[in-house]
Amino acid sequence: MRFTTTLAPRHWLGCILLTLAWVASAPRPATAADPVARPNIVLLTADDMAWFSVGAFVGVTDPADSITPNLDRLAAEGMRFDRAYVNVAVCQASRSVMMTGLYSHRNGAEGFHHILPEVTPLTAILREAGYMNAILGKHDHLTPIERFCWDRIHERGTPKSDPADLGHGRNPERYYQHARSFIEETKAAGRPFFMMANSHDPHRPFYKGVGDGHTVNAARPSRVYTADEITVPGFLPDLPDVRRELAEYTSSARRADDSLGAVLRAIEDAGVADNTLIMFLSDNGISAPFAKTTCYLNGTRTPWIVRWPGRLAPGGIDATHFISAIDFMPTVLDVLGIEPPAGLDGNTFLPLLAGQPQNGRDFVYTQYHETSLGGRIPARTVMNAQYGYIWNIWHGTRLYNGEPMHGRTYPAMKEAADAGNEAVAARIRMLTERAREEFYDIANDPDCLNNLIDDPRYQQQINDFRHRLEQWMIQTEDPALEAFRRRDDAQFIAEFMKEQNRRSLEKPTPRNKRRAD
């Protein structure tokens, strides 16, 4: 990917046409405030960072003991949400939900696909409201690119590309330089800005030390971890190669914190911190079995932080309300007093930032459609603070295959299973085959190890969750609704999956071929 400083003319044309269409059909902003007086908006994201990697979310108080001292400081200066989720645990689909306020089956980007022509992204609305938009990294995960109205794009580059790029999305100093340059440009123009700064860490390839080809133009993490420093999460087996890979992941997570900390430093040095609302979250969980590209809690739970000087008291914690990526766009528009497009699936959580309770935040709905390797593995989930219900539509029609099976962890599990470790072999079967339905007491089993779907003690709760999921599917016009109602009909499900795979291949996609990303 080449380094780009400004938007190409064809991108401008697409953005102008989209903006004119939205202006013609949408209500005018709810306030007549001068755009210059509105706060700047910054969205920071990490790529494949587990919620439990952020020290503030696991009770780490000493910065020396934390993987993420910069994000911990951001949380201390603002507010963290302990029940925050993304709605789909893979990068492009997750980010498309954030930027459209629509679930994947409604915005078109179910996998690595374009959003639908009739969908208006947040950045197009912000452009019409006077904002300048910039993206640092991952711009090719919001497509078609011209629809997103970027004024400035800086991409990761390749190991041998222009030295002015983002160092494969892994060089904090480059993030500082480009963030600072864009902010100074907006100051000179007298316009507020939206900046989406996306670290490519800790996505694979994980940091492996000197000699790794992906470290060219990248930076060494400010701290490098070893296998003996790692605590293996409960959803993975404690095997030597699992520890080794988790150490490499953790070093990459530290470098993500370095890069996002550099963006925070650029905001401070440019003198705009006091008028800038910042949100941070990860696009999905760690790239490991039973996390990324699944509907398990460790795939969809995200470490969400908000800082808004003068409006949000430091040190705030919301441990009660569920928020999810679907709520990002309507919340930003509410902050700015801009009427959202009709029909958004998300809802503003601005009242929560003011410390007020908000009804309707007891449950969260997540989904999955397909991986970058091709082939559909659709699923739907509903969770609350106590339980989680998962419906695996694809069960019985294929085997799971996803990017988290790359690297060291899955091969280590396979080797242990082949050597006679029945506990690991059972986990592999669960990963690759799944069950038609799963039900977990996630308050006591957050790693989702004990499927209670056939336990007679939980049948009333299970039926309640099935009903909730069906009502959500009706409300959001989910095309899988009839399949859910006929989930016990193997022949119907097989035909449904054939149709899903056919439609997926026909969807517009920014990729010429499938690849892990």
C-alpha positions as CSV (number, residue, x, y, z in Angstrom):
1,M,0.0,0.0,0.0
2,R,1.5,3.3,-1.0
3,F,1.6,6.4,1.2
4,T,-1.0,8.9,0.3
5,T,-1.2,12.5,1.5
6,T,-4.4,13.7,0.0
7,L,-7.6,12.2,-1.5
8,A,-7.5,11.4,-5.2
9,P,-9.9,13.3,-7.5
10,R,-12.1,10.3,-8.1
11,H,-12.5,9.9,-4.3
12,W,-13.5,13.6,-4.0
13,L,-16.2,13.1,-6.7
14,G,-17.7,10.1,-5.0
15,C,-17.8,11.9,-1.7
16,I,-19.3,15.1,-3.2
17,L,-22.1,13.1,-4.8
18,L,-22.8,11.1,-1.7
19,T,-22.8,14.3,0.4
20,L,-25.2,16.1,-1.9
21,A,-27.6,13.1,-1.8
22,W,-27.6,13.0,2.0
23,V,-28.0,16.8,2.2
24,A,-31.0,16.6,-0.1
25,S,-32.7,13.9,1.9
26,A,-31.6,14.4,5.5
27,P,-32.8,16.8,8.2
28,R,-30.6,19.7,8.8
29,P,-28.3,19.8,11.9
30,A,-30.3,20.1,15.1
31,T,-28.3,23.1,16.2
32,A,-27.1,26.2,14.3
33,A,-23.8,26.1,16.2
34,D,-20.7,27.3,14.3
35,P,-18.8,24.2,13.2
36,V,-15.6,25.7,14.5
37,A,-17.0,25.7,18.0
38,R,-17.8,22.0,17.9
39,P,-15.4,19.5,19.4
40,N,-12.9,17.6,17.4
41,I,-13.6,13.9,17.3
42,V,-10.8,11.3,17.5
43,L,-11.4,7.5,17.2
44,L,-8.5,5.4,18.2
45,T,-8.5,1.7,17.4
46,A,-6.3,-1.3,17.9
47,D,-6.4,-4.2,15.5
48,D,-7.2,-7.5,17.2
49,M,-6.5,-6.4,20.8
50,A,-8.1,-8.4,23.6
51,W,-10.1,-6.5,26.1
52,F,-8.0,-8.1,28.9
53,S,-4.7,-6.7,27.4
54,V,-5.7,-3.1,28.6
55,G,-4.5,-2.7,32.2
56,A,-7.4,-0.5,33.2
57,F,-9.8,-3.3,32.5
58,V,-8.1,-5.9,34.6
59,G,-7.2,-3.9,37.7
60,V,-3.6,-3.1,36.9
61,T,-2.7,0.0,38.9
62,D,1.0,0.3,38.5
63,P,2.0,1.5,35.0
64,A,5.2,-0.6,35.2
65,D,3.0,-3.7,35.3
66,S,0.7,-2.7,32.5
67,I,0.9,-3.6,28.8
68,T,-0.9,-0.4,27.9
69,P,0.3,2.6,30.1
70,N,-1.0,5.2,27.5
71,L,-4.4,3.7,27.3
72,D,-4.6,3.3,31.1
73,R,-3.8,7.0,31.4
74,L,-6.5,7.8,28.9
75,A,-9.0,5.8,31.0
76,A,-7.9,7.6,34.2
77,E,-8.5,10.9,32.5
78,G,-11.9,9.9,31.2
79,M,-14.4,7.0,31.4
80,R,-14.2,3.3,30.7
81,F,-17.1,1.0,29.8
82,D,-16.8,-2.5,31.2
83,R,-19.7,-3.9,29.2
84,A,-18.7,-2.7,25.7
85,Y,-18.7,-4.9,22.6
86,V,-18.2,-4.8,18.9
87,N,-21.0,-6.3,16.9
88,V,-19.0,-8.5,14.6
89,A,-15.5,-9.9,15.4
90,V,-13.6,-9.3,12.2
91,C,-11.9,-6.1,11.1
92,Q,-13.7,-4.7,8.0
93,A,-17.2,-5.7,9.1
94,S,-16.6,-4.4,12.6
95,R,-15.3,-1.0,11.4
96,S,-18.1,-0.7,8.9
97,V,-20.6,-1.1,11.8
98,M,-18.9,1.7,13.7
99,M,-19.0,4.1,10.8
100,T,-22.6,3.4,9.6
101,G,-24.6,2.7,12.8
102,L,-26.1,-0.3,11.0
103,Y,-25.7,-4.0,11.6
104,S,-23.7,-5.9,8.9
105,H,-26.7,-7.5,7.2
106,R,-28.1,-3.9,6.9
107,N,-25.0,-2.0,5.8
108,G,-23.8,-4.6,3.2
109,A,-20.3,-5.1,4.6
110,E,-20.9,-8.6,6.1
111,G,-17.3,-9.6,5.4
112,F,-14.7,-7.9,3.3
113,H,-17.4,-6.1,1.2
114,H,-18.4,-2.6,0.2
115,I,-21.2,-0.8,2.2
116,L,-24.4,-0.5,0.2
117,P,-24.9,2.5,-2.1
118,E,-27.8,3.8,0.0
119,V,-25.8,3.8,3.3
120,T,-24.4,7.1,4.4
121,P,-21.2,6.8,6.6
122,L,-20.4,9.1,9.5
123,T,-17.6,10.9,7.6
124,A,-19.9,12.1,4.8
125,I,-22.2,13.7,7.4
126,L,-19.3,15.3,9.2
127,R,-18.0,16.7,5.9
128,E,-21.3,18.4,5.3
129,A,-21.2,19.8,8.8
130,G,-17.8,21.4,8.2
131,Y,-15.4,18.8,9.5
132,M,-12.1,17.7,7.9
133,N,-11.6,13.9,8.0
134,A,-8.4,12.0,8.2
135,I,-7.5,8.3,8.6
136,L,-4.3,6.8,9.7
137,G,-4.1,3.1,8.7
138,K,-6.8,0.6,7.7
139,H,-8.4,2.9,5.2
140,D,-8.9,-0.1,2.9
141,H,-11.2,-1.6,5.5
142,L,-13.9,1.0,4.9
143,T,-15.0,0.8,1.3
144,P,-15.7,2.0,-1.3
145,I,-13.0,4.4,-0.2
146,E,-14.4,7.4,-2.1
147,R,-17.7,7.1,-0.1
148,F,-15.9,7.9,3.2
149,C,-14.9,11.4,2.3
150,W,-11.3,11.4,3.7
151,D,-9.4,14.7,3.3
152,R,-6.2,12.9,4.2
153,I,-5.1,9.3,4.1
154,H,-1.9,7.8,5.5
155,E,-1.5,4.1,5.1
156,R,0.7,1.4,6.6
157,G,3.0,0.9,3.6
158,T,5.0,-2.3,3.0
159,P,8.3,-3.2,4.5
160,K,10.1,-1.7,1.5
161,S,7.8,1.2,0.8
162,D,8.1,5.0,1.1
163,P,9.8,5.9,4.4
164,A,7.1,8.4,5.0
165,D,4.4,5.8,5.5
166,L,3.2,4.4,8.9
167,G,6.0,1.8,9.2
168,H,3.7,-1.1,8.3
169,G,1.3,0.5,10.7
170,R,3.7,-0.2,13.5
171,N,5.9,3.0,13.9
172,P,4.7,5.4,16.7
173,E,6.8,8.3,15.5
174,R,5.1,8.2,12.1
175,Y,1.7,8.2,13.8
176,Y,2.8,11.3,15.7
177,Q,4.1,13.1,12.6
178,H,1.0,12.5,10.5
179,A,-1.5,13.2,13.3
180,R,0.3,16.4,14.2
181,S,0.5,17.5,10.5
182,F,-3.2,17.0,9.9
183,I,-4.2,18.8,13.1
184,E,-2.1,21.8,12.1
185,E,-3.7,21.8,8.7
186,T,-7.2,21.9,10.3
187,K,-6.1,24.7,12.6
188,A,-4.9,26.8,9.6
189,A,-8.2,26.1,7.8
190,G,-10.2,27.1,10.9
191,R,-12.2,23.8,10.8
192,P,-12.9,21.1,13.3
193,F,-11.7,17.6,12.5
194,F,-12.5,13.9,12.7
195,M,-9.5,11.7,12.9
196,M,-9.6,7.9,12.9
197,A,-6.2,6.6,13.9
198,N,-5.8,2.8,13.5
199,S,-2.9,0.9,14.8
200,H,-2.1,-2.2,12.8
201,D,-0.8,-3.8,16.0
202,P,-1.5,-6.3,17.5
203,H,-2.7,-8.0,14.3
204,R,-0.4,-10.7,12.9
205,P,2.4,-10.8,12.1
206,F,3.3,-10.4,15.8
207,Y,6.6,-8.8,16.9
208,K,9.3,-11.5,16.7
209,G,12.4,-9.3,17.2
210,V,15.3,-8.2,15.1
211,G,15.4,-9.8,11.7
212,D,11.6,-10.1,11.3
213,G,10.8,-8.7,7.8
214,H,7.8,-6.8,9.1
215,T,10.0,-4.7,11.4
216,V,11.5,-2.8,8.5
217,N,10.4,0.8,8.9
218,A,8.6,-0.4,12.1
219,A,9.7,0.2,15.6
220,R,10.7,-2.0,18.5
221,P,8.0,-2.0,21.2
222,S,8.9,0.0,24.2
223,R,8.8,-3.3,26.1
224,V,9.3,-6.8,24.8
225,Y,7.7,-9.7,26.7
226,T,8.9,-13.3,27.2
227,A,6.9,-16.5,27.5
228,D,7.5,-16.8,31.2
229,E,5.8,-13.4,31.8
230,I,2.5,-14.5,30.2
231,T,-0.7,-15.5,31.8
232,V,-2.5,-17.9,29.4
233,P,-6.3,-17.0,29.2
234,G,-8.7,-19.7,30.2
235,F,-10.0,-20.3,26.7
236,L,-6.6,-21.5,25.5
237,P,-4.5,-24.5,26.7
238,D,-1.2,-23.7,28.5
239,L,1.3,-25.1,26.0
240,P,4.8,-23.9,25.3
241,D,4.1,-22.6,21.8
242,V,0.9,-21.0,23.0
243,R,2.9,-19.1,25.6
244,R,5.5,-18.2,23.0
245,E,2.9,-16.7,20.6
246,L,1.1,-14.9,23.4
247,A,4.4,-13.2,24.3
248,E,4.8,-12.1,20.7
249,Y,1.2,-10.8,20.7
250,T,1.7,-9.0,24.0
251,S,4.8,-7.2,22.6
252,S,2.7,-6.2,19.6
253,A,-0.1,-4.9,21.9
254,R,2.5,-2.8,23.8
255,R,3.6,-1.3,20.4
256,A,-0.1,-0.5,19.6
257,D,-0.2,1.4,22.9
258,D,3.0,3.2,21.9
259,S,1.5,4.2,18.5
260,L,-1.8,5.4,20.0
261,G,0.1,7.2,22.8
262,A,2.0,9.0,20.1
263,V,-1.4,10.2,18.6
264,L,-2.4,11.4,22.0
265,R,0.9,13.2,22.4
266,A,0.3,14.9,19.0
267,I,-3.1,16.1,20.2
268,E,-1.6,17.6,23.4
269,D,1.3,19.2,21.6
270,A,-1.0,20.8,19.0
271,G,-2.9,22.4,21.8
272,V,-6.3,21.0,20.9
273,A,-6.8,18.4,23.7
274,D,-9.3,20.5,25.6
275,N,-11.7,20.6,22.7
276,T,-11.3,17.1,21.5
277,L,-13.5,14.1,22.3
278,I,-11.5,10.9,22.1
279,M,-12.8,7.3,22.0
280,F,-10.7,4.2,22.0
281,L,-11.8,0.6,21.3
282,S,-10.4,-2.6,19.6
283,D,-12.1,-3.8,16.4
284,N,-12.3,-7.4,17.8
285,G,-10.6,-9.7,20.2
286,I,-7.2,-11.4,19.9
287,S,-6.5,-13.5,16.9
288,A,-6.6,-16.8,18.6
289,P,-9.0,-19.8,18.7
290,F,-12.3,-19.0,20.4
291,A,-11.8,-15.2,20.0
292,K,-11.5,-13.3,16.7
293,T,-13.9,-14.5,14.0
294,T,-16.3,-16.0,16.6
295,C,-19.3,-14.8,18.6
296,Y,-17.7,-15.7,22.0
297,L,-17.2,-13.1,24.6
298,N,-13.5,-12.9,24.1
299,G,-14.1,-12.2,20.4
300,T,-16.6,-9.4,20.8
301,R,-15.9,-7.7,24.1
302,T,-13.8,-4.6,23.6
303,P,-12.0,-2.1,25.9
304,W,-13.9,1.1,25.3
305,I,-12.6,4.4,26.7
306,V,-13.9,7.9,26.3
307,R,-12.1,11.1,27.2
308,W,-13.9,14.5,26.9
309,P,-12.2,17.3,28.9
310,G,-14.5,19.6,30.7
311,R,-17.5,17.4,30.0
312,L,-16.6,14.1,31.4
313,A,-15.1,13.7,34.9
314,P,-11.9,11.7,35.1
315,G,-11.8,8.2,36.5
316,G,-15.4,7.3,35.5
317,I,-16.5,3.7,35.2
318,D,-19.7,2.4,33.7
319,A,-20.0,-1.3,34.8
320,T,-23.8,-1.5,34.2
321,H,-24.9,-0.5,30.7
322,F,-24.1,-2.4,27.5
323,I,-22.8,-0.4,24.6
324,S,-21.6,-1.6,21.3
325,A,-20.0,-0.4,18.1
326,I,-23.4,0.1,16.5
327,D,-23.8,3.1,19.0
328,F,-20.6,5.0,17.9
329,M,-22.0,6.9,15.0
330,P,-25.3,8.0,16.7
331,T,-23.4,9.1,19.8
332,V,-21.0,11.3,17.8
333,L,-23.9,12.9,15.9
334,D,-25.7,13.5,19.2
335,V,-22.6,15.1,20.7
336,L,-22.5,17.5,17.7
337,G,-26.2,18.2,17.7
338,I,-26.7,16.7,14.2
339,E,-29.8,14.7,13.4
340,P,-28.9,11.1,12.4
341,P,-30.1,9.5,9.2
342,A,-33.4,7.7,9.6
343,G,-33.3,4.0,10.4
344,L,-30.0,3.6,12.3
345,D,-29.8,0.5,14.4
346,G,-27.6,2.1,17.0
347,N,-28.6,4.5,19.7
348,T,-26.7,7.4,21.4
349,F,-25.1,6.7,24.8
350,L,-24.5,10.4,25.4
351,P,-26.7,10.2,28.6
352,L,-24.2,7.7,30.0
353,L,-21.4,10.2,29.5
354,A,-23.4,12.6,31.7
355,G,-23.7,10.0,34.4
356,Q,-27.4,9.3,33.8
357,P,-29.0,5.9,33.6
358,Q,-30.3,4.7,30.2
359,N,-33.0,2.1,29.6
360,G,-32.6,-0.6,27.0
361,R,-29.0,-1.3,27.7
362,D,-29.3,-4.7,29.3
363,F,-28.5,-6.8,26.3
364,V,-26.1,-6.8,23.3
365,Y,-26.5,-8.5,19.9
366,T,-23.6,-9.7,17.9
367,Q,-23.2,-11.6,14.7
368,Y,-20.8,-13.2,12.3
369,H,-20.8,-13.9,8.6
370,E,-17.5,-14.9,7.0
371,T,-13.8,-14.8,7.2
372,S,-11.2,-13.5,4.8
373,L,-10.4,-17.1,3.8
374,G,-13.8,-17.4,2.1
375,G,-16.9,-19.4,2.9
376,R,-19.7,-18.4,5.2
377,I,-19.8,-19.3,8.9
378,P,-22.8,-17.2,10.0
379,A,-23.9,-17.0,13.6
380,R,-26.0,-14.8,15.8
381,T,-25.7,-14.1,19.6
382,V,-27.5,-12.3,22.3
383,M,-25.9,-11.7,25.7
384,N,-26.6,-10.0,29.0
385,A,-24.6,-9.7,32.2
386,Q,-25.5,-13.3,33.2
387,Y,-26.0,-15.4,30.1
388,G,-25.0,-15.7,26.4
389,Y,-26.9,-17.6,23.7
390,I,-25.2,-18.4,20.3
391,W,-26.8,-19.9,17.2
392,N,-24.3,-21.3,14.7
393,I,-26.2,-21.3,11.5
394,W,-23.4,-23.1,9.6
395,H,-23.2,-26.1,12.1
396,G,-23.4,-29.4,10.2
397,T,-22.7,-27.9,6.8
398,R,-18.9,-27.2,6.9
399,L,-15.9,-27.0,9.2
400,Y,-14.7,-23.7,10.7
401,N,-11.6,-22.2,9.1
402,G,-10.3,-18.7,10.0
403,E,-7.2,-16.5,10.4
404,P,-6.9,-17.3,14.1
405,M,-5.8,-20.8,13.1
406,H,-2.7,-19.4,11.6
407,G,0.4,-18.8,13.7
408,R,1.7,-21.0,16.6
409,T,-1.4,-21.6,18.8
410,Y,-3.6,-23.8,16.7
411,P,-0.8,-26.0,15.4
412,A,0.4,-26.5,19.0
413,M,-3.2,-27.5,20.0
414,K,-3.4,-29.9,17.0
415,E,0.0,-31.4,17.9
416,A,-1.1,-31.9,21.5
417,A,-4.4,-33.5,20.4
418,D,-2.6,-35.9,18.0
419,A,-0.3,-36.9,20.9
420,G,-3.3,-38.0,23.0
421,N,-4.4,-34.9,24.9
422,E,-8.1,-35.5,24.9
423,A,-9.0,-32.2,26.6
424,V,-7.3,-30.3,23.8
425,A,-8.8,-32.6,21.1
426,A,-12.3,-31.8,22.5
427,R,-11.5,-28.1,22.2
428,I,-10.4,-28.5,18.6
429,R,-13.7,-30.3,17.8
430,M,-15.7,-27.6,19.4
431,L,-13.7,-24.9,17.5
432,T,-14.1,-26.5,14.1
433,E,-17.5,-28.1,14.4
434,R,-19.3,-26.0,17.0
435,A,-22.8,-26.9,18.2
436,R,-26.0,-25.8,16.6
437,E,-26.8,-23.8,19.7
438,E,-24.7,-22.8,22.7
439,F,-25.7,-21.3,26.0
440,Y,-23.3,-20.1,28.7
441,D,-23.4,-18.7,32.2
442,I,-20.9,-16.0,31.2
443,A,-21.0,-14.3,34.5
444,N,-19.3,-17.4,35.9
445,D,-17.9,-18.9,32.7
446,P,-16.7,-15.9,30.6
447,D,-14.3,-18.2,28.6
448,C,-17.4,-20.2,27.5
449,L,-16.1,-23.6,28.4
450,N,-19.3,-25.3,29.5
451,N,-22.2,-25.4,27.0
452,L,-25.4,-25.6,29.0
453,I,-27.8,-25.9,26.0
454,D,-29.0,-29.3,27.0
455,D,-29.0,-28.7,30.8
456,P,-32.7,-29.0,32.0
457,R,-32.1,-26.4,34.7
458,Y,-31.6,-23.6,32.1
459,Q,-34.4,-24.4,29.5
460,Q,-36.6,-21.4,30.5
461,Q,-33.7,-19.0,30.2
462,I,-32.6,-20.5,26.9
463,N,-36.1,-20.1,25.5
464,D,-36.2,-16.5,26.7
465,F,-33.0,-15.8,24.9
466,R,-34.2,-17.5,21.7
467,H,-37.3,-15.3,21.8
468,R,-35.1,-12.2,22.3
469,L,-32.9,-13.1,19.4
470,E,-35.9,-13.7,17.1
471,Q,-37.4,-10.4,18.0
472,W,-34.1,-8.7,17.2
473,M,-34.0,-10.5,13.9
474,I,-37.5,-9.3,13.1
475,Q,-36.7,-5.7,14.1
476,T,-33.5,-5.6,12.0
477,E,-34.9,-7.5,9.0
478,D,-32.3,-10.2,9.3
479,P,-32.4,-12.5,6.2
480,A,-31.6,-15.4,8.5
481,L,-34.9,-15.1,10.3
482,E,-36.6,-18.0,8.6
483,A,-33.5,-20.2,9.0
484,F,-33.7,-19.5,12.8
485,R,-37.3,-20.5,12.9
486,R,-36.4,-23.7,11.1
487,R,-33.0,-24.2,12.7
488,D,-33.8,-27.9,13.4
489,D,-34.5,-28.6,9.7
490,A,-31.1,-29.8,8.4
491,Q,-32.2,-29.8,4.8
492,F,-33.5,-26.2,5.0
493,I,-30.3,-25.0,6.7
494,A,-28.1,-26.7,4.0
495,E,-30.1,-24.9,1.3
496,F,-29.9,-21.6,3.2
497,M,-26.1,-22.0,3.5
498,K,-25.7,-22.7,-0.3
499,E,-27.7,-19.5,-1.0
500,Q,-25.6,-17.6,1.5
501,N,-22.3,-18.7,-0.1
502,R,-23.7,-17.8,-3.6
503,R,-24.8,-14.3,-2.5
504,S,-21.4,-13.7,-0.8
505,L,-19.5,-14.4,-3.9
506,E,-21.7,-11.9,-5.8
507,K,-21.2,-9.1,-3.3
508,P,-19.1,-6.1,-4.3
509,T,-15.7,-6.5,-2.7
510,P,-12.5,-4.4,-2.6
511,R,-10.4,-7.5,-2.9
512,N,-9.3,-9.2,-6.1
513,K,-8.7,-12.4,-4.2
514,R,-9.3,-13.8,-0.7
515,R,-6.4,-13.6,1.7
516,A,-6.0,-13.6,5.5
517,D,-6.0,-10.0,6.8
